[in-house]
Amino acid sequence: MTRFCAIIALGMLGLGDAKTALLLIDVQECFLETGTLPVTAKFIIPKLNSIRAEKSCLFDKVFKSQDFHLPGHLSFGTTHGKAPISGAWQGLLDITCIKPSSGTTADASCCPTFHVNKTAVDCTATHCPADDYYTKAPGNGIITGNTACTTCKDTPASCFKDMQSMWLDHCLQTGDSGFATELTSMATDVVIQKGTNKYVDAYSAFMDNSGNLKTSLDAALQAAGVTTLYVAGIATDVCVKWSVRDALNSKTGKYTVKVISDASAGIWGLGEGTNSKTEADTWFAAQGATVVTTADVLAMACPAGATTAGATTTDVTTGTPASSASLVLLVLSMVSCAFWHM
């Protein structure tokens, strides 16, 4: 009887054990003021560090996305022979993409539509290179080995079109893609790299820009039992924005999302309803997220059983931290089982 009660109790331990994660978007050297794609962003680092120093008890996990590009990436203006213009944003590019059966960004690819079918491109609205640009170096670097460039030419009905923003070359794997040196980082932080596929771009930490293909983040969050996300980082109106959108859409897990707005930094002026911090806060709320500040987070109380440093009780079945709710369920299930088997 005692053994039976113990089995029931251990089974109950995982119930109600919803986890909360801090999701830091692209807080990297390449996106700081002296980086390859500069944003006025260094001011958010002390805020993020204070949250981790004073309120790590609120988070069961910390996830960090990392933009991590190869040279000649699809999103670089230079890849397409685009003459640089002032600012980080370098214009639009019409692209045509395959949708792999795996549904992951790792297996996907997009090709400049100008190469697939130049007559389908409006060159007054998007960038068009010289007619032979993609047939020789350096332009053929984005064509060679790119599955979309052959598949979408041969079977266009199997592909879909999208619009790609072009940017300055940035966050190269061999360059300044490391996390901000002044940012508090820990060995337990879970890093989700994006943009590693030369032929696909992903602003969101969850999905590619088309919203059709996933990174590994959603699966990792669900495996960890995370249901609540606190999101902050760079840039508010690009990668933070689309990460929040994807966290709240039907293609990912069911998450409660809270955006730490003053611990996020924007480029601003890119349009689409997030031209300023005020517009962005309104946009986040309209998507279903709650907008909070660093002060709001610092004012929160630690969960029962946790310390400011984030220490928790350990789940006896898995060796992972267990919430106070799980421990209550454990005790109640043991008492109830014992009573009914007296």
Backbone hydrogen bonds, N-H to C=O, Kabsch-Sander energy under -0.5 kcal/mol:
donor,donor_aa,acceptor,acceptor_aa,energy
5,C,1,M,-2.4
6,A,2,T,-2.1
7,I,3,R,-2.2
8,I,4,F,-2.2
9,A,5,C,-2.6
10,L,6,A,-2.6
11,G,7,I,-1.9
12,M,8,I,-1.5
13,L,9,A,-0.9
15,L,12,M,-1.3
17,D,14,G,-1.3
18,A,16,G,-0.9
19,K,225,G,-2.5
21,A,228,T,-2.7
22,L,61,K,-2.1
23,L,21,A,-0.6
23,L,230,Y,-3.3
24,L,22,L,-0.6
24,L,63,F,-2.9
25,I,23,L,-0.6
25,I,232,A,-3.0
26,D,24,L,-0.7
26,D,65,S,-0.7
28,Q,26,D,-1.9
29,E,178,G,-2.7
30,C,176,D,-1.3
31,F,28,Q,-1.3
32,L,29,E,-1.5
35,G,32,L,-2.3
37,L,30,C,-2.5
39,V,31,F,-0.6
41,A,39,V,-1.6
44,I,41,A,-2.0
45,I,42,K,-1.4
47,K,43,F,-0.6
48,L,44,I,-2.4
49,N,45,I,-2.8
50,S,46,P,-2.1
51,I,47,K,-1.8
52,R,48,L,-2.1
53,A,49,N,-2.4
54,E,50,S,-2.6
55,K,51,I,-2.3
56,S,52,R,-0.5
56,S,308,T,-0.8
57,C,308,T,-0.8
58,L,55,K,-1.8
59,F,56,S,-1.5
60,D,20,T,-2.8
61,K,20,T,-1.3
63,F,22,L,-2.8
64,K,190,V,-2.9
65,S,24,L,-2.6
66,Q,192,I,-2.2
68,F,194,K,-2.5
69,H,171,C,-2.5
73,H,70,L,-0.8
74,L,198,K,-2.3
76,F,73,H,-1.9
77,G,167,W,-2.5
79,T,76,F,-0.7
80,H,76,F,-0.6
80,H,77,G,-1.2
81,G,78,T,-1.5
82,K,77,G,-2.3
90,Q,166,M,-3.6
93,L,164,Q,-2.5
95,I,162,D,-2.6
96,T,111,C,-2.8
97,C,160,F,-3.5
98,I,109,S,-2.2
99,K,158,S,-0.5
103,G,100,P,-1.3
105,T,214,K,-2.5
107,D,104,T,-0.8
108,A,105,T,-1.0
109,S,98,I,-0.5
110,C,199,Y,-1.5
111,C,96,T,-3.1
113,T,94,D,-2.3
114,F,94,D,-0.6
115,H,112,P,-1.6
116,V,112,P,-1.4
117,N,113,T,-3.6
118,K,114,F,-0.5
120,A,117,N,-2.2
121,V,118,K,-1.4
123,C,121,V,-1.0
125,A,122,D,-1.4
126,T,122,D,-1.9
127,H,92,L,-2.9
133,Y,130,A,-2.2
135,T,132,D,-1.6
136,K,133,Y,-1.0
139,G,136,K,-0.5
140,N,136,K,-1.8
141,G,138,P,-1.9
142,I,139,G,-1.2
143,I,140,N,-0.6
144,T,140,N,-2.8
146,N,143,I,-2.1
147,T,145,G,-0.8
149,C,146,N,-1.1
150,T,146,N,-0.7
150,T,147,T,-1.0
151,T,147,T,-2.9
152,C,148,A,-2.1
154,D,150,T,-2.4
155,T,151,T,-3.3
158,S,155,T,-2.1
159,C,156,P,-1.7
160,F,97,C,-2.4
162,D,95,I,-2.5
164,Q,93,L,-3.4
166,M,91,G,-3.4
167,W,75,S,-2.8
168,L,88,A,-1.2
173,Q,69,H,-2.9
175,G,172,L,-2.0
177,S,172,L,-0.9
180,A,27,V,-2.3
183,L,180,A,-1.6
189,D,186,M,-1.7
190,V,62,V,-2.9
191,V,189,D,-0.6
192,I,64,K,-2.8
193,Q,191,V,-0.6
194,K,66,Q,-2.6
198,K,196,T,-0.6
200,V,197,N,-1.6
208,D,213,L,-2.3
209,N,201,D,-1.8
211,G,208,D,-1.5
214,K,103,G,-2.8
215,T,206,F,-3.0
217,L,205,A,-0.5
220,A,216,S,-2.0
221,L,217,L,-2.7
222,Q,218,D,-2.4
223,A,219,A,-2.4
224,A,220,A,-1.4
225,G,222,Q,-1.0
226,V,221,L,-2.5
227,T,19,K,-2.8
228,T,19,K,-1.7
229,L,256,T,-3.1
230,Y,21,A,-2.5
231,V,229,L,-0.6
231,V,258,K,-2.9
232,A,23,L,-1.9
234,I,25,I,-2.9
235,A,265,A,-0.8
236,T,265,A,-2.1
238,V,235,A,-1.9
240,V,235,A,-2.3
241,K,235,A,-0.8
241,K,236,T,-0.7
242,W,238,V,-2.5
243,S,239,C,-1.5
244,V,240,V,-2.3
245,R,241,K,-2.1
246,D,242,W,-2.2
247,A,243,S,-2.0
248,L,244,V,-1.3
249,N,246,D,-0.7
252,T,249,N,-1.2
255,Y,247,A,-0.7
255,Y,253,G,-1.0
256,T,227,T,-2.9
257,V,255,Y,-0.6
258,K,229,L,-2.9
259,V,290,T,-2.5
260,I,231,V,-2.8
260,I,258,K,-0.6
261,S,259,V,-1.4
261,S,292,V,-2.1
263,A,260,I,-1.2
264,S,261,S,-1.2
265,A,233,G,-2.2
274,T,271,G,-1.1
280,A,276,S,-2.6
281,D,277,K,-2.7
282,T,278,T,-1.8
283,W,279,E,-2.4
284,F,280,A,-2.8
285,A,281,D,-2.0
286,A,282,T,-2.0
287,Q,283,W,-1.4
288,G,284,F,-0.8
288,G,285,A,-0.8
289,A,284,F,-2.3
290,T,257,V,-2.5
292,V,259,V,-3.0
292,V,290,T,-0.6
297,V,293,T,-1.9
298,L,294,T,-2.7
299,A,295,A,-1.4
300,M,297,V,-1.3
306,A,303,P,-2.1
307,T,311,A,-0.9
310,G,307,T,-2.2
313,T,322,A,-0.5
315,D,320,T,-4.4
319,G,315,D,-2.9
322,A,313,T,-2.6
327,L,323,S,-1.6
328,V,324,S,-2.3
329,L,325,A,-2.2
330,L,326,S,-2.2
331,V,327,L,-2.3
332,L,328,V,-2.7
333,S,329,L,-2.5
334,M,330,L,-1.9
335,V,331,V,-2.5
336,S,332,L,-2.8
337,C,333,S,-2.3
338,A,334,M,-2.3
339,F,335,V,-2.3
340,W,336,S,-2.2
341,H,337,C,-1.0
342,M,339,F,-1.3
